[in-house]
Structures are given as structure tokens and as C-alpha cells.
Amino acid sequence: MLEGLLTPSHLLLLLFIALLVFGPKKLPELGKGLGEGIRSLKEGMKEQPNTPAKPSEPSDTENKG
């Protein structure tokens, strides 16, 4: 279903549309922000332990209603 979705011609078309929408001066800023976001996501995934977190026990204040 998604075969051939990211071919070079599709990527060029997406880049051209982004250029039209955001302009040539904003594209480097958007790329930098996207790169920083991906980098921080990777760092966060490395820091996370592989064991699942324990579910928190309900406190007395949550049960009173």
C-alpha cells in the first residue's frame, strides 16, 4: 500500500510545496527545529529503561469524591 511513497520525485514535490508555503528564508529554520526535535527524541529513547514502569497506586485523596 505504501510502496514507492518516498520516491525522489515525491520528495522533490514535497520540497517544492514547502518552499512555496514557507518561503526560502524559513526553510533552514524549520529544518533545524526538526533536526533538534528528532535528536532529543532519540536521546529520550536511549535514557528510558527497558523495564515497564509500575502502575501508580491510587492515593486516598483520589478515592474521596
Legacy VTK file of the C-alpha trace (Angstrom):
# vtk DataFile Version 3.0
C-alpha trace
ASCII
DATASET POLYDATA
POINTS 65 float
0.000 0.000 0.000
2.764 2.447 0.890
5.256 1.113 -1.638
7.009 3.840 -3.576
5.667 6.590 -1.333
9.011 8.314 -0.759
10.499 8.210 -4.236
12.857 11.046 -5.203
10.188 12.656 -7.379
7.735 12.726 -4.460
10.366 14.203 -2.159
11.150 16.927 -4.682
7.466 17.744 -4.988
7.129 17.986 -1.187
10.196 20.225 -1.002
8.787 22.485 -3.713
5.434 22.769 -1.903
7.221 23.533 1.382
9.238 26.207 -0.412
6.052 27.806 -1.721
4.288 27.672 1.648
7.085 28.752 3.987
9.443 30.672 1.731
13.181 30.262 1.245
14.139 32.132 4.426
12.063 29.950 6.776
13.117 26.518 5.437
16.543 26.405 7.186
14.902 27.337 10.493
12.284 24.625 10.041
14.951 22.056 9.189
16.988 22.999 12.234
13.962 22.701 14.505
13.014 19.353 13.017
16.570 18.054 13.461
16.695 19.180 17.087
13.350 17.541 17.777
14.431 14.222 16.282
17.735 14.384 18.184
16.002 14.998 21.519
13.551 12.184 20.807
16.424 9.763 20.185
18.181 10.877 23.376
14.973 10.411 25.354
14.515 6.923 23.975
18.087 5.982 24.953
17.616 7.258 28.510
14.382 5.346 29.047
14.914 1.969 30.756
13.660 -1.153 29.020
11.579 -2.287 32.008
7.967 -1.117 32.112
7.039 1.368 34.802
4.994 0.219 37.775
1.418 1.474 37.784
0.943 4.074 40.480
-1.173 3.137 43.452
-4.280 5.262 43.969
-3.946 7.695 46.837
-6.581 8.382 49.452
-7.345 11.833 48.026
-8.244 10.366 44.632
-10.754 7.921 46.149
-12.653 10.596 48.067
-15.156 12.187 45.870
LINES 1 66
65 0 1 2 3 4 5 6 7 8 9 10 11 12 13 14 15 16 17 18 19 20 21 22 23 24 25 26 27 28 29 30 31 32 33 34 35 36 37 38 39 40 41 42 43 44 45 46 47 48 49 50 51 52 53 54 55 56 57 58 59 60 61 62 63 64
